[in-house]
Amino acid sequence: MIKYIGSKRRLVPVLGELLSRAGATTVVDMFTGTTRVAQEWKRRGAHVTAVDSARYSAVLAECYITTDANEVDLGELGLVISHLQSLPGTDGYVTETFSRQARYFQEPNARRIDAIRDAIEAGWSGHPWRPILLASLLQAADRVDSTTGLQMAYLKQWSPRSYQPLDLRVPELLAGSGSARHGDATEVVFGLSEVDLAYLDPPYNQHRYAGNYHVWETLMAWDSPEHYGVACKRKDLREEHTASVFNRRRQAPDAMAQMLGALQAEVVVVSASDEGWIGVDDLAGMVSGRGGVEVLAFDSRRYIGAQIGIHNSKGKKVGQVGRTSNTEYLILAGPAEKVARMVAGYPKL
Ligand SMILES: C[S@@+](CC[C@H](N)C(=O)[O-])C[C@H]1O[C@@H](n2cnc3c(N)ncnc32)[C@H](O)[C@@H]1O
């Protein structure tokens, strides 16, 4: 799974258990990111709808959530991935931009990423395996990148993993059905059917995912965008329409309240952090009309970039070493008895 800020890796077992305790069989993961929460729920037998505005998240969701492993000939898929793996490298956008101008990948890997991405574009457009192949490439690239996990900067010295050869693997597909929706959650919400459980894990502050993971956006869009700055970010990221309302401090609370109002779900679970703009009490207030409300609190170590600082290409630290732990909250709302059953034994605020 890709390195991702705000990923709920540590909370996945809890979120999985909450689904089971709720007896939920239909769920929405509104800000699915890596899809790891959605994957856990699919593994537990639920029909998941995974929503995100990032292109790479949509691809991951089509691979892991929409695709039914039972309908894929894994032997054949393995052959296709071996073929892509064997392609000789070619010079392209990734090599020029992300290896020569910036230093996200070592050149031999960048050239292979170019060749493989071109081959997927040429041979697999419109095919149901396209997202599987793209996810395989994305995850292979993530294993050999030279960042701390954020693409607003790359490391001064090549990371040890960047010396490894790019290695495409067959994604671990899951059996069952599910669906993916690529778009703005504040709009998608109006087109969703009623579900047993909805999970909302929006950005907590000004950090824009499309900017922090612009290399993945470009690798998925494959549109050779004009770029700016040392990090070679896509120029369109400067345009206002590409920003999320959840990155705007003054607008985020209203957007959240409206979305919560529109969600047709028996139980709602919202993620929050002590570093987020919208406070736990405010969020609890927004869902109080749904019946019982409970808040769980978990201490968690912060994203690695906060621990070691971040350097620009000249070796200068552009990020400060921040706090190394924070508190993650889960706010649950729904029928009081059910919510009380769900949270039994977990640490409450
Ligand atoms: C905290 S992360 C979610 C992490 C996810 N739960 C996981 O475990 O990987 C927030 C996600 O919200 C997405 N996002 C930001 N603004 C959005 C919007 N307006 N609509 C839909 N998704 C949005 C980002 O692309 C990012 O993937």
PDBQT file of the ligand as one rigid body, heavy atoms in Angstrom, charges set to zero:
ROOT
HETATM    1  C1  LIG A 401      -7.081  11.746   5.308  1.00  0.00    +0.000 C 
HETATM    2  S1  LIG A 401      -7.033  11.240   3.614  1.00  0.00    +0.000 S 
HETATM    3  C2  LIG A 401      -7.930   9.730   3.638  1.00  0.00    +0.000 C 
HETATM    4  C3  LIG A 401      -7.078   8.556   4.017  1.00  0.00    +0.000 C 
HETATM    5  C4  LIG A 401      -7.784   7.221   3.920  1.00  0.00    +0.000 C 
HETATM    6  N1  LIG A 401      -8.810   7.039   4.921  1.00  0.00    +0.000 N 
HETATM    7  C5  LIG A 401      -6.750   6.117   4.052  1.00  0.00    +0.000 C 
HETATM    8  O1  LIG A 401      -6.728   5.404   5.081  1.00  0.00    +0.000 OA
HETATM    9  O2  LIG A 401      -5.944   5.958   3.120  1.00  0.00    +0.000 OA
HETATM   10  C6  LIG A 401      -8.138  12.358   2.858  1.00  0.00    +0.000 C 
HETATM   11  C7  LIG A 401      -8.517  12.040   1.414  1.00  0.00    +0.000 C 
HETATM   12  O3  LIG A 401      -9.502  12.981   0.994  1.00  0.00    +0.000 OA
HETATM   13  C8  LIG A 401      -9.356  13.198  -0.403  1.00  0.00    +0.000 C 
HETATM   14  N2  LIG A 401     -10.087  14.449  -0.696  1.00  0.00    +0.000 N 
HETATM   15  C9  LIG A 401      -9.743  15.715  -0.409  1.00  0.00    +0.000 A 
HETATM   16  N3  LIG A 401     -10.731  16.564  -0.740  1.00  0.00    +0.000 NA
HETATM   17  C10 LIG A 401     -11.738  15.802  -1.256  1.00  0.00    +0.000 A 
HETATM   18  C11 LIG A 401     -13.038  16.101  -1.766  1.00  0.00    +0.000 A 
HETATM   19  N4  LIG A 401     -13.502  17.353  -1.783  1.00  0.00    +0.000 N 
HETATM   20  N5  LIG A 401     -13.781  15.079  -2.221  1.00  0.00    +0.000 NA
HETATM   21  C12 LIG A 401     -13.321  13.801  -2.201  1.00  0.00    +0.000 A 
HETATM   22  N6  LIG A 401     -12.111  13.466  -1.716  1.00  0.00    +0.000 NA
HETATM   23  C13 LIG A 401     -11.327  14.454  -1.242  1.00  0.00    +0.000 A 
HETATM   24  C14 LIG A 401      -7.869  13.218  -0.612  1.00  0.00    +0.000 C 
HETATM   25  O4  LIG A 401      -7.532  12.929  -1.948  1.00  0.00    +0.000 OA
HETATM   26  C15 LIG A 401      -7.407  12.144   0.393  1.00  0.00    +0.000 C 
HETATM   27  O5  LIG A 401      -7.245  10.902  -0.254  1.00  0.00    +0.000 OA
ENDROOT
TORSDOF 0
